[in-house]
């Protein structure tokens, strides 16, 4: 996965949010999405939940002003060991990360936060002890700093296993988010990705319920899993040539 594929421009993001607003969509907090009694009602509404991974500074400087202009709310998943004070900023190839001061300001303005682990590793590659430290350490750090329970987790790169999902529940998260891989569940809630090369029509199509059903057929059915295995084997043979 190339994270650069998901670094969309400010103008593209503004067009997407304008599309939601002009077509009657409302943005909901995660708590309302996950409340079982509301699910049927939500299916009858044009509702979205907006989430942002990694806690880069451009959420504060670019995305949040656009969201605020459309009266949309969002949740940001934070990589805790990449967050610094004003005088100790960290950069990577995708830009600078927010400071704690910026995160605290966003919290006051109604943005909610969840964990994206401590260091953003591929969790299935770690030992059980390392996974526990990533999940529990980031939760404890955010709760100590923000003064509220951190209920949500987003898996780095969207990948997890059934064991990691069970660990997330034991750590104390109420739900966790992936990206349409593996069986959909409360601890592997699928999200629809936005990519840099998406057209506005592509963005609109991803809002359709049928897009979710295609993912379900691919990941949650025997036929879908069989076809994925066949595709993988064909690809492997091609690479050996």
Backbone torsions as a table, in degrees:
resi	resn	phi	psi	omega
1	UNK	NA	126.5	176.6
2	UNK	-99.1	108.2	-176.2
3	UNK	-61.8	-23.7	177.3
4	UNK	-60.6	-25.4	177.9
5	UNK	-63.5	-19.4	-175.5
6	UNK	-105.4	7.4	178.8
7	UNK	-91.0	84.9	-176.5
8	UNK	-82.8	159.7	-178.2
9	UNK	-77.6	162.4	178.0
10	UNK	-62.0	-41.1	-178.7
11	UNK	-67.0	-38.0	177.6
12	UNK	-64.7	-44.1	179.3
13	UNK	-63.5	-41.1	179.5
14	UNK	-62.9	-40.0	178.2
15	UNK	-63.9	-39.5	179.1
16	UNK	-64.6	-45.1	179.5
17	UNK	-67.0	-35.9	176.8
18	UNK	-64.9	-39.6	177.3
19	UNK	-58.9	-46.9	178.6
20	UNK	-58.5	-46.6	-177.2
21	UNK	-64.4	-46.0	-176.5
22	UNK	-71.2	-19.0	179.5
23	UNK	-104.0	17.6	169.9
24	UNK	80.0	17.9	178.1
25	UNK	-80.5	145.2	171.9
26	UNK	-118.0	148.8	176.8
27	UNK	-99.1	137.8	-175.5
28	UNK	-115.5	153.0	171.7
29	UNK	-73.1	156.4	-180.0
30	UNK	-59.9	-33.5	-179.9
31	UNK	-60.0	-37.4	180.0
32	UNK	-74.4	-36.0	177.7
33	UNK	-60.9	-39.4	-172.1
34	UNK	-92.2	-0.7	177.7
35	UNK	-77.5	113.6	-171.6
36	UNK	-56.1	-38.5	-175.5
37	UNK	-66.8	-17.0	-176.5
38	UNK	-95.2	-6.3	-168.6
39	UNK	-63.1	-43.3	179.8
40	UNK	-64.4	-39.5	179.8
41	UNK	-65.4	-39.7	-179.3
42	UNK	-64.9	-35.0	179.5
43	UNK	-64.3	-25.0	179.4
44	UNK	-86.7	-9.0	-177.5
45	UNK	-106.2	159.4	170.1
46	UNK	-89.8	92.6	-174.8
47	UNK	-129.9	143.2	176.4
48	UNK	-132.9	156.0	170.2
49	UNK	-119.4	122.9	-175.4
50	UNK	-100.7	125.3	179.5
51	UNK	-128.7	149.6	-178.5
52	UNK	-134.8	127.6	-179.3
53	UNK	-96.7	153.6	166.3
54	UNK	91.5	-22.3	175.8
55	UNK	63.1	41.8	173.8
56	UNK	-71.1	154.9	-175.3
57	UNK	-64.9	-26.2	-178.1
58	UNK	-68.2	-12.5	170.0
59	UNK	-65.3	-42.9	-179.2
60	UNK	-68.6	-44.2	-172.3
61	UNK	-86.4	-27.3	-173.8
62	UNK	-118.4	-56.3	-172.3
63	UNK	-69.3	-45.4	-176.1
64	UNK	-61.1	-44.7	177.2
65	UNK	-57.8	-36.4	177.6
66	UNK	-68.1	-45.3	177.8
67	UNK	-58.2	-45.1	-178.3
68	UNK	-62.4	-36.3	179.1
69	UNK	-63.3	-28.2	178.4
70	UNK	-101.9	5.3	-179.3
71	UNK	61.4	38.9	177.8
72	UNK	-101.6	146.5	176.0
73	UNK	-106.3	169.2	-177.0
74	UNK	-159.7	165.4	172.6
75	UNK	-121.3	134.5	178.3
76	UNK	-110.8	130.0	177.4
77	UNK	-97.8	121.9	-167.0
78	UNK	-102.0	133.5	169.1
79	UNK	-90.9	102.3	-163.8
80	UNK	-64.9	-35.2	-177.3
81	UNK	-79.6	-0.4	174.3
82	UNK	-101.2	-0.8	178.5
83	UNK	-93.7	133.7	-176.5
84	UNK	-133.5	176.4	172.4
85	UNK	-80.5	178.1	-175.4
86	UNK	-59.2	-33.0	-173.5
87	UNK	-96.8	6.3	-175.4
88	UNK	-140.8	67.3	-174.2
89	UNK	-86.6	149.6	178.2
90	UNK	-119.4	138.2	177.7
91	UNK	-118.8	156.7	165.4
92	UNK	-138.5	-169.9	-175.7
93	UNK	-62.0	-21.7	-178.1
94	UNK	-98.4	5.1	174.9
95	UNK	120.5	-170.9	-175.1
96	UNK	-91.9	147.6	179.4
97	UNK	-92.4	157.2	178.0
98	UNK	-65.3	157.1	171.8
99	UNK	-90.6	164.5	174.9
100	UNK	-60.9	-35.6	179.7
101	UNK	-63.1	-39.8	177.3
102	UNK	-67.2	-41.3	178.3
103	UNK	-62.5	-43.2	179.6
104	UNK	-64.9	-35.7	176.5
105	UNK	-65.6	-43.9	178.2
106	UNK	-62.0	-38.1	177.8
107	UNK	-59.3	-42.9	178.4
108	UNK	-65.3	-28.5	-179.4
109	UNK	-87.5	3.2	173.6
110	UNK	102.9	0.8	175.4
111	UNK	-76.9	136.8	178.1
112	UNK	-102.2	163.0	-173.6
113	UNK	-133.5	148.5	174.0
114	UNK	-136.7	177.9	-178.0
115	UNK	-91.4	141.4	171.1
116	UNK	-123.9	30.9	-177.7
117	UNK	75.6	-180.0	-179.5
118	UNK	-81.1	-43.6	-171.0
119	UNK	-127.0	4.3	178.0
120	UNK	63.6	49.3	176.9
121	UNK	-88.5	169.0	167.4
122	UNK	-80.9	103.2	-170.3
123	UNK	-56.4	-40.3	-179.2
124	UNK	-61.9	-14.8	-179.9
125	UNK	-86.6	-5.5	-174.6
126	UNK	-99.3	163.3	172.2
127	UNK	-73.7	164.8	179.7
128	UNK	-59.0	-40.5	-179.7
129	UNK	-65.6	-40.4	179.2
130	UNK	-66.9	-40.3	177.7
131	UNK	-61.5	-44.1	179.9
132	UNK	-59.3	-43.7	-179.9
133	UNK	-63.8	-39.3	179.2
134	UNK	-64.9	-43.3	-176.6
135	UNK	-74.5	-48.7	-176.0
136	UNK	-75.4	-39.4	-177.0
137	UNK	-63.9	-42.4	-180.0
138	UNK	-68.1	-39.2	178.4
139	UNK	-62.2	-47.1	-178.9
140	UNK	-64.6	-39.6	179.5
141	UNK	-62.6	-47.9	-178.9
142	UNK	-65.3	-40.4	-179.6
143	UNK	-65.2	-39.9	179.8
144	UNK	-66.3	-39.1	-175.7
145	UNK	-79.7	-40.1	-173.7
146	UNK	-96.3	-11.8	175.4
147	UNK	70.0	29.2	177.5
148	UNK	-150.3	159.5	179.8
149	UNK	-66.5	135.1	175.0
150	UNK	-99.1	111.1	-171.1
151	UNK	-97.9	-19.0	-167.8
152	UNK	-119.3	146.8	177.4
153	UNK	-130.4	139.3	169.3
154	UNK	-117.2	126.6	-178.7
155	UNK	-72.1	130.7	174.2
156	UNK	-55.9	135.6	-178.3
157	UNK	63.4	6.9	178.5
158	UNK	74.6	9.8	-172.6
159	UNK	-106.9	142.5	177.5
160	UNK	-157.3	179.5	172.5
161	UNK	-131.3	171.0	178.3
162	UNK	-61.7	-34.5	178.3
163	UNK	-68.2	-42.3	177.8
164	UNK	-63.2	-38.7	178.4
165	UNK	-63.7	-40.0	176.9
166	UNK	-66.2	-39.1	178.5
167	UNK	-63.0	-40.3	178.5
168	UNK	-59.7	-39.0	178.2
169	UNK	-67.7	-42.3	-179.8
170	UNK	-65.4	-38.2	178.2
171	UNK	-59.6	-31.5	177.0
172	UNK	124.2	5.5	174.8
173	UNK	-71.2	151.3	178.5
174	UNK	-92.2	-21.7	178.4
175	UNK	-166.2	161.3	179.4
176	UNK	-143.0	153.6	-168.9
177	UNK	-122.7	138.0	174.8
178	UNK	-122.1	-150.4	-179.1
179	UNK	-142.5	61.1	175.4
180	UNK	63.2	43.2	175.3
181	UNK	-130.9	140.5	-178.2
182	UNK	73.1	-178.8	-179.0
183	UNK	-70.6	134.1	178.1
184	UNK	-72.6	133.2	178.3
185	UNK	-159.6	177.9	179.5
186	UNK	-61.8	-26.7	177.8
187	UNK	-106.3	18.8	167.5
188	UNK	-152.8	61.2	-179.9
189	UNK	-74.9	127.0	-177.5
190	UNK	-77.5	144.2	172.8
191	UNK	-123.5	155.1	-179.8
192	UNK	-99.4	119.3	-174.2
193	UNK	-78.7	148.1	170.1
194	UNK	-109.1	130.3	-177.4
195	UNK	-115.4	158.4	-176.3
196	UNK	-60.7	-34.7	-176.5
197	UNK	-93.3	11.2	177.7
198	UNK	-68.1	135.5	167.1
199	UNK	-84.7	168.7	177.4
200	UNK	-64.3	-32.7	176.8
201	UNK	-65.5	-41.0	176.8
202	UNK	-61.1	-45.3	177.7
203	UNK	-57.3	-44.8	-179.4
204	UNK	-64.5	-40.4	-179.8
205	UNK	-63.2	-34.6	-179.4
206	UNK	-69.3	-16.0	177.6
207	UNK	-79.5	-14.8	-176.9
208	UNK	-74.7	141.6	179.1
209	UNK	-60.6	-27.3	-179.3
210	UNK	-64.5	-28.0	178.6
211	UNK	-62.3	-39.2	177.1
212	UNK	-67.0	-39.7	-177.8
213	UNK	-65.8	-34.7	176.4
214	UNK	-61.7	-43.6	176.6
215	UNK	-61.9	-39.3	178.3
216	UNK	-62.3	-44.7	179.7
217	UNK	-62.1	-37.4	-178.0
218	UNK	-72.0	-40.0	-170.7
219	UNK	-100.4	-29.1	-168.9
220	UNK	-111.0	7.7	179.9
221	UNK	-123.2	154.0	179.5
222	UNK	-62.5	-39.8	179.9
223	UNK	-62.7	-45.1	-179.6
224	UNK	-62.3	-42.6	179.8
225	UNK	-66.8	-36.6	177.5
226	UNK	-64.2	-44.0	-179.5
227	UNK	-65.6	-35.1	177.2
228	UNK	-64.8	-40.3	178.2
229	UNK	-63.4	-42.9	178.9
230	UNK	-61.9	-45.5	179.6
231	UNK	-60.6	-41.5	-179.8
232	UNK	-63.8	-43.0	-178.8
233	UNK	-66.2	-40.6	178.7
234	UNK	-63.3	-43.7	179.0
235	UNK	-62.8	-38.5	179.5
236	UNK	-65.0	-41.7	178.9
237	UNK	-65.3	-37.9	179.2
238	UNK	-63.2	-38.8	-178.2
239	UNK	-68.6	-25.9	-179.6
240	UNK	-79.2	-15.0	-177.3
241	UNK	-75.5	NA	NA
